[in-house]
Amino acid sequence: MYIRKFKDEDIDVVMSIWFRATIVGHPFISEFYWRCNYNTVKKEYLPNSKTFVYEENNSIKGFISIVDDSYIGALFVDPTSQGRGVGKMLLDYVKKEYSDLTLSVYKDNKKAYRFYKKALFEPIEEGINEDSGFMEVLMKYKSREI
């Protein structure tokens, strides 16, 4: 098991993980909304992000994407691999690579919100996501290092 940079040939697996994990993690948003955004994520978002994948036994189990060297735009783990530390390993990896990290999480995604709080991200503001109409929380990483 290891973390590596995303390669173009990873796109179909990464998009499958994104879609399945998004549906599971956001039951309060219609599946139709995510289907409508699939091509935007695939053709615009991922190519403009620095993405890293977690691979185990030649199979990608999750990925994390960084925008502008500071914003975590995506952290998704295959639903069959959730709860096994994959997300934490991906997050720890980017914490070592990038010193100033922020992210947005849907307020109704309680599991993800708790995960980020445990990982030392603190809420700094809330607002409505203009595309989905749901409340998001902007969070910033607070390192314990002095």
FIKOLZA-1660 file (N, C-alpha, C; in steps of 0.1 Angstrom, whole numbers, plus 5000, padded with zeros to 4 digits):
% residues 146
   i   px   py   pz ch aa at
   1 5008 4988 5000  A  M  N
   1 5000 5000 5000  A  M CA
   1 5009 5012 5000  A  M  C
   2 5005 5022 4992  A  Y  N
   2 5013 5034 4991  A  Y CA
   2 5004 5045 4984  A  Y  C
   3 5009 5057 4986  A  I  N
   3 5003 5069 4980  A  I CA
   3 5012 5074 4968  A  I  C
   4 5006 5077 4957  A  R  N
   4 5014 5082 4946  A  R CA
   4 5006 5092 4938  A  R  C
   5 5012 5099 4929  A  K  N
   5 5006 5109 4921  A  K CA
   5 4996 5102 4911  A  K  C
   6 4985 5109 4909  A  F  N
   6 4975 5105 4899  A  F CA
   6 4981 5104 4885  A  F  C
   7 4977 5094 4878  A  K  N
   7 4981 5093 4864  A  K CA
   7 4969 5093 4855  A  K  C
   8 4970 5098 4843  A  D  N
   8 4958 5099 4834  A  D CA
   8 4950 5086 4833  A  D  C
   9 4957 5074 4833  A  E  N
   9 4950 5062 4832  A  E CA
   9 4942 5058 4845  A  E  C
  10 4944 5066 4855  A  D  N
  10 4936 5064 4868  A  D CA
  10 4922 5070 4867  A  D  C
  11 4919 5077 4857  A  I  N
  11 4907 5086 4857  A  I CA
  11 4894 5078 4859  A  I  C
  12 4892 5067 4852  A  D  N
  12 4880 5059 4853  A  D CA
  12 4878 5054 4867  A  D  C
  13 4888 5048 4873  A  V  N
  13 4887 5043 4887  A  V CA
  13 4884 5054 4897  A  V  C
  14 4892 5065 4895  A  V  N
  14 4890 5077 4904  A  V CA
  14 4876 5082 4903  A  V  C
  15 4871 5083 4891  A  M  N
  15 4857 5089 4889  A  M CA
  15 4847 5079 4895  A  M  C
  16 4849 5066 4894  A  S  N
  16 4840 5056 4900  A  S CA
  16 4840 5058 4915  A  S  C
  17 4851 5059 4921  A  I  N
  17 4852 5062 4935  A  I CA
  17 4845 5075 4939  A  I  C
  18 4848 5085 4931  A  W  N
  18 4842 5098 4934  A  W CA
  18 4826 5097 4934  A  W  C
  19 4821 5091 4924  A  F  N
  19 4806 5090 4922  A  F CA
  19 4800 5082 4934  A  F  C
  20 4805 5070 4936  A  R  N
  20 4800 5061 4946  A  R CA
  20 4801 5067 4960  A  R  C
  21 4813 5072 4963  A  A  N
  21 4815 5078 4976  A  A CA
  21 4806 5091 4978  A  A  C
  22 4805 5098 4968  A  T  N
  22 4796 5110 4968  A  T CA
  22 4782 5107 4972  A  T  C
  23 4777 5097 4965  A  I  N
  23 4763 5093 4967  A  I CA
  23 4761 5088 4982  A  I  C
  24 4770 5080 4987  A  V  N
  24 4770 5075 5000  A  V CA
  24 4771 5086 5011  A  V  C
  25 4780 5095 5008  A  G  N
  25 4783 5106 5018  A  G CA
  25 4774 5118 5018  A  G  C
  26 4766 5119 5007  A  H  N
  26 4757 5130 5006  A  H CA
  26 4743 5126 5003  A  H  C
  27 4737 5118 5011  A  P  N
  27 4723 5113 5008  A  P CA
  27 4713 5124 5008  A  P  C
  28 4716 5136 5013  A  F  N
  28 4707 5147 5014  A  F CA
  28 4707 5155 5000  A  F  C
  29 4716 5152 4991  A  I  N
  29 4716 5158 4978  A  I CA
  29 4713 5147 4968  A  I  C
  30 4704 5151 4958  A  S  N
  30 4699 5141 4948  A  S CA
  30 4711 5135 4940  A  S  C
  31 4709 5122 4937  A  E  N
  31 4719 5116 4928  A  E CA
  31 4720 5123 4914  A  E  C
  32 4708 5128 4910  A  F  N
  32 4708 5136 4897  A  F CA
  32 4718 5147 4897  A  F  C
  33 4719 5155 4908  A  Y  N
  33 4728 5166 4909  A  Y CA
  33 4742 5161 4907  A  Y  C
  34 4746 5150 4913  A  W  N
  34 4760 5145 4911  A  W CA
  34 4762 5140 4897  A  W  C
  35 4752 5133 4891  A  R  N
  35 4753 5129 4877  A  R CA
  35 4755 5141 4868  A  R  C
  36 4749 5152 4870  A  C  N
  36 4750 5164 4862  A  C CA
  36 4764 5170 4864  A  C  C
  37 4771 5167 4875  A  N  N
  37 4784 5173 4877  A  N CA
  37 4795 5164 4874  A  N  C
  38 4792 5152 4870  A  Y  N
  38 4802 5141 4867  A  Y CA
  38 4813 5146 4857  A  Y  C
  39 4808 5151 4845  A  N  N
  39 4818 5155 4835  A  N CA
  39 4826 5167 4839  A  N  C
  40 4820 5176 4847  A  T  N
  40 4827 5188 4851  A  T CA
  40 4839 5184 4860  A  T  C
  41 4836 5174 4869  A  V  N
  41 4847 5169 4878  A  V CA
  41 4858 5162 4869  A  V  C
  42 4853 5154 4860  A  K  N
  42 4863 5146 4852  A  K CA
  42 4871 5155 4842  A  K  C
  43 4865 5164 4836  A  K  N
  43 4871 5171 4825  A  K CA
  43 4877 5185 4829  A  K  C
  44 4872 5191 4840  A  E  N
  44 4877 5204 4844  A  E CA
  44 4884 5204 4857  A  E  C
  45 4877 5197 4867  A  Y  N
  45 4883 5198 4881  A  Y CA
  45 4895 5190 4882  A  Y  C
  46 4895 5177 4879  A  L  N
  46 4907 5168 4881  A  L CA
  46 4919 5173 4873  A  L  C
  47 4917 5177 4861  A  P  N
  47 4929 5181 4853  A  P CA
  47 4936 5194 4859  A  P  C
  48 4928 5201 4867  A  N  N
  48 4934 5214 4873  A  N CA
  48 4937 5212 4888  A  N  C
  49 4938 5200 4892  A  S  N
  49 4942 5197 4906  A  S CA
  49 4954 5189 4907  A  S  C
  50 4961 5189 4918  A  K  N
  50 4971 5180 4921  A  K CA
  50 4965 5168 4929  A  K  C
  51 4964 5157 4923  A  T  N
  51 4957 5145 4929  A  T CA
  51 4967 5134 4932  A  T  C
  52 4964 5128 4944  A  F  N
  52 4972 5117 4948  A  F CA
  52 4962 5105 4951  A  F  C
  53 4967 5093 4948  A  V  N
  53 4958 5082 4950  A  V CA
  53 4965 5072 4960  A  V  C
  54 4956 5065 4968  A  Y  N
  54 4960 5055 4977  A  Y CA
  54 4958 5042 4970  A  Y  C
  55 4969 5034 4968  A  E  N
  55 4968 5022 4961  A  E CA
  55 4972 5010 4970  A  E  C
  56 4964 4999 4969  A  E  N
  56 4967 4987 4977  A  E CA
  56 4964 4975 4969  A  E  C
  57 4974 4966 4968  A  N  N
  57 4973 4954 4959  A  N CA
  57 4969 4958 4945  A  N  C
  58 4976 4968 4939  A  N  N
  58 4973 4973 4926  A  N CA
  58 4959 4978 4923  A  N  C
  59 4952 4982 4934  A  S  N
  59 4939 4987 4933  A  S CA
  59 4938 5001 4940  A  S  C
  60 4933 5011 4933  A  I  N
  60 4931 5024 4940  A  I CA
  60 4919 5023 4949  A  I  C
  61 4921 5028 4962  A  K  N
  61 4911 5027 4972  A  K CA
  61 4906 5041 4976  A  K  C
  62 4913 5051 4972  A  G  N
  62 4909 5065 4975  A  G CA
  62 4918 5075 4969  A  G  C
  63 4914 5088 4969  A  F  N
  63 4922 5099 4964  A  F CA
  63 4919 5112 4971  A  F  C
  64 4929 5121 4969  A  I  N
  64 4927 5134 4975  A  I CA
  64 4933 5144 4964  A  I  C
  65 4926 5155 4963  A  S  N
  65 4929 5165 4953  A  S CA
  65 4932 5179 4959  A  S  C
  66 4942 5185 4955  A  I  N
  66 4946 5198 4961  A  I CA
  66 4945 5209 4950  A  I  C
  67 4939 5220 4953  A  V  N
  67 4937 5231 4943  A  V CA
  67 4946 5243 4948  A  V  C
  68 4953 5249 4940  A  D  N
  68 4961 5261 4943  A  D CA
  68 4970 5259 4955  A  D  C
  69 4976 5247 4957  A  D  N
  69 4985 5243 4967  A  D CA
  69 4980 5245 4981  A  D  C
  70 4967 5247 4983  A  S  N
  70 4962 5249 4997  A  S CA
  70 4948 5245 5000  A  S  C
  71 4940 5242 4990  A  Y  N
  71 4926 5238 4992  A  Y CA
  71 4924 5224 4988  A  Y  C
  72 4918 5216 4998  A  I  N
  72 4915 5202 4996  A  I CA
  72 4901 5202 4989  A  I  C
  73 4902 5200 4976  A  G  N
  73 4889 5200 4968  A  G CA
  73 4882 5187 4968  A  G  C
  74 4889 5176 4972  A  A  N
  74 4883 5163 4972  A  A CA
  74 4891 5154 4981  A  A  C
  75 4884 5146 4988  A  L  N
  75 4890 5135 4996  A  L CA
  75 4879 5124 4996  A  L  C
  76 4881 5114 4988  A  F  N
  76 4871 5103 4986  A  F CA
  76 4877 5090 4987  A  F  C
  77 4870 5081 4995  A  V  N
  77 4875 5067 4996  A  V CA
  77 4864 5058 4992  A  V  C
  78 4868 5047 4984  A  D  N
  78 4858 5038 4980  A  D CA
  78 4850 5033 4991  A  D  C
  79 4837 5033 4990  A  P  N
  79 4828 5029 5001  A  P CA
  79 4832 5016 5007  A  P  C
  80 4837 5006 4999  A  T  N
  80 4841 4993 5005  A  T CA
  80 4853 4994 5013  A  T  C
  81 4861 5005 5012  A  S  N
  81 4873 5006 5020  A  S CA
  81 4873 5017 5031  A  S  C
  82 4861 5023 5033  A  Q  N
  82 4860 5033 5043  A  Q CA
  82 4861 5027 5057  A  Q  C
  83 4866 5035 5066  A  G  N
  83 4867 5030 5080  A  G CA
  83 4880 5022 5082  A  G  C
  84 4889 5022 5073  A  R  N
  84 4901 5014 5074  A  R CA
  84 4914 5023 5074  A  R  C
  85 4912 5036 5075  A  G  N
  85 4923 5045 5077  A  G CA
  85 4928 5051 5064  A  G  C
  86 4922 5048 5052  A  V  N
  86 4926 5053 5039  A  V CA
  86 4926 5068 5039  A  V  C
  87 4914 5073 5043  A  G  N
  87 4913 5088 5043  A  G CA
  87 4923 5095 5052  A  G  C
  88 4925 5089 5063  A  K  N
  88 4935 5095 5072  A  K CA
  88 4949 5095 5066  A  K  C
  89 4953 5084 5060  A  M  N
  89 4966 5083 5054  A  M CA
  89 4967 5094 5042  A  M  C
  90 4957 5095 5034  A  L  N
  90 4957 5105 5024  A  L CA
  90 4958 5119 5030  A  L  C
  91 4951 5122 5040  A  L  N
  91 4951 5135 5046  A  L CA
  91 4965 5138 5053  A  L  C
  92 4970 5128 5060  A  D  N
  92 4983 5129 5066  A  D CA
  92 4994 5132 5055  A  D  C
  93 4993 5126 5044  A  Y  N
  93 5002 5127 5033  A  Y CA
  93 5002 5142 5028  A  Y  C
  94 4991 5148 5026  A  V  N
  94 4991 5161 5021  A  V CA
  94 4994 5171 5032  A  V  C
  95 4992 5168 5044  A  K  N
  95 4996 5177 5055  A  K CA
  95 5011 5178 5055  A  K  C
  96 5018 5168 5052  A  K  N
  96 5033 5169 5051  A  K CA
  96 5038 5177 5039  A  K  C
  97 5030 5176 5028  A  E  N
  97 5034 5183 5016  A  E CA
  97 5030 5198 5015  A  E  C
  98 5019 5201 5022  A  Y  N
  98 5013 5215 5021  A  Y CA
  98 5011 5220 5035  A  Y  C
  99 5016 5232 5038  A  S  N
  99 5015 5237 5052  A  S CA
  99 5002 5244 5055  A  S  C
 100 4996 5250 5045  A  D  N
 100 4984 5258 5047  A  D CA
 100 4972 5251 5040  A  D  C
 101 4963 5244 5047  A  L  N
 101 4953 5237 5041  A  L CA
 101 4939 5242 5046  A  L  C
 102 4930 5243 5036  A  T  N
 102 4916 5246 5039  A  T CA
 102 4907 5236 5031  A  T  C
 103 4895 5235 5035  A  L  N
 103 4885 5226 5028  A  L CA
 103 4871 5231 5031  A  L  C
 104 4862 5226 5023  A  S  N
 104 4848 5229 5026  A  S CA
 104 4841 5215 5027  A  S  C
 105 4832 5214 5037  A  V  N
 105 4825 5202 5039  A  V CA
 105 4810 5205 5041  A  V  C
 106 4801 5197 5035  A  Y  N
 106 4787 5200 5038  A  Y CA
 106 4784 5198 5053  A  Y  C
 107 4776 5207 5058  A  K  N
 107 4773 5207 5072  A  K CA
 107 4765 5194 5075  A  K  C
 108 4757 5190 5066  A  D  N
 108 4749 5178 5068  A  D CA
 108 4757 5165 5067  A  D  C
 109 4769 5166 5062  A  N  N
 109 4778 5154 5061  A  N CA
 109 4785 5152 5075  A  N  C
 110 4778 5148 5085  A  K  N
 110 4783 5147 5099  A  K CA
 110 4795 5139 5100  A  K  C
 111 4795 5127 5093  A  K  N
 111 4807 5118 5094  A  K CA
 111 4820 5125 5089  A  K  C
 112 4819 5132 5078  A  A  N
 112 4831 5139 5072  A  A CA
 112 4835 5150 5081  A  A  C
 113 4825 5158 5087  A  Y  N
 113 4828 5169 5095  A  Y CA
 113 4836 5164 5108  A  Y  C
 114 4831 5153 5114  A  R  N
 114 4838 5148 5126  A  R CA
 114 4852 5143 5122  A  R  C
 115 4853 5137 5110  A  F  N
 115 4866 5132 5106  A  F CA
 115 4876 5144 5105  A  F  C
 116 4872 5155 5099  A  Y  N
 116 4881 5166 5097  A  Y CA
 116 4884 5173 5111  A  Y  C
 117 4874 5174 5119  A  K  N
 117 4877 5179 5133  A  K CA
 117 4887 5171 5140  A  K  C
 118 4886 5158 5139  A  K  N
 118 4896 5149 5146  A  K CA
 118 4910 5151 5139  A  K  C
 119 4910 5155 5127  A  A  N
 119 4923 5157 5119  A  A CA
 119 4928 5171 5121  A  A  C
 120 4922 5178 5131  A  L  N
 120 4927 5192 5135  A  L CA
 120 4923 5203 5125  A  L  C
 121 4912 5201 5118  A  F  N
 121 4906 5212 5110  A  F CA
 121 4896 5219 5118  A  F  C
 122 4896 5232 5118  A  E  N
 122 4887 5240 5126  A  E CA
 122 4878 5248 5117  A  E  C
 123 4865 5249 5120  A  P  N
 123 4856 5257 5112  A  P CA
 123 4859 5271 5113  A  P  C
 124 4859 5278 5101  A  I  N
 124 4862 5293 5102  A  I CA
 124 4850 5301 5096  A  I  C
 125 4841 5295 5088  A  E  N
 125 4829 5302 5083  A  E CA
 125 4820 5292 5077  A  E  C
 126 4807 5296 5076  A  E  N
 126 4797 5288 5070  A  E CA
 126 4790 5296 5059  A  E  C
 127 4785 5289 5049  A  G  N
 127 4778 5296 5038  A  G CA
 127 4771 5286 5030  A  G  C
 128 4761 5291 5022  A  I  N
 128 4754 5282 5013  A  I CA
 128 4762 5279 5000  A  I  C
 129 4763 5267 4996  A  N  N
 129 4769 5263 4984  A  N CA
 129 4760 5268 4973  A  N  C
 130 4764 5277 4964  A  E  N
 130 4755 5283 4954  A  E CA
 130 4750 5272 4944  A  E  C
 131 4758 5262 4941  A  D  N
 131 4754 5252 4931  A  D CA
 131 4744 5242 4937  A  D  C
 132 4746 5237 4949  A  S  N
 132 4737 5227 4955  A  S CA
 132 4726 5233 4963  A  S  C
 133 4728 5245 4969  A  G  N
 133 4719 5251 4978  A  G CA
 133 4720 5246 4992  A  G  C
 134 4730 5238 4996  A  F  N
 134 4732 5233 5009  A  F CA
 134 4743 5240 5016  A  F  C
 135 4742 5240 5030  A  M  N
 135 4751 5247 5038  A  M CA
 135 4765 5240 5038  A  M  C
 136 4775 5248 5037  A  E  N
 136 4789 5242 5038  A  E CA
 136 4796 5249 5049  A  E  C
 137 4806 5242 5054  A  V  N
 137 4815 5248 5065  A  V CA
 137 4829 5248 5059  A  V  C
 138 4835 5260 5059  A  L  N
 138 4849 5262 5055  A  L CA
 138 4858 5259 5067  A  L  C
 139 4867 5250 5065  A  M  N
 139 4876 5246 5077  A  M CA
 139 4890 5248 5073  A  M  C
 140 4898 5251 5083  A  K  N
 140 4913 5253 5082  A  K CA
 140 4921 5244 5091  A  K  C
 141 4931 5239 5085  A  Y  N
 141 4940 5230 5093  A  Y CA
 141 4948 5238 5103  A  Y  C
 142 4947 5233 5116  A  K  N
 142 4955 5239 5127  A  K CA
 142 4965 5229 5132  A  K  C
 143 4977 5231 5127  A  S  N
 143 4988 5222 5131  A  S CA
 143 4991 5224 5146  A  S  C
 144 4995 5213 5153  A  R  N
 144 4999 5214 5167  A  R CA
 144 5014 5217 5168  A  R  C
 145 5021 5218 5157  A  E  N
 145 5035 5221 5158  A  E CA
 145 5038 5235 5162  A  E  C
 146 5048 5237 5170  A  I  N
 146 5052 5250 5174  A  I CA
 146 5064 5255 5167  A  I  C
% end
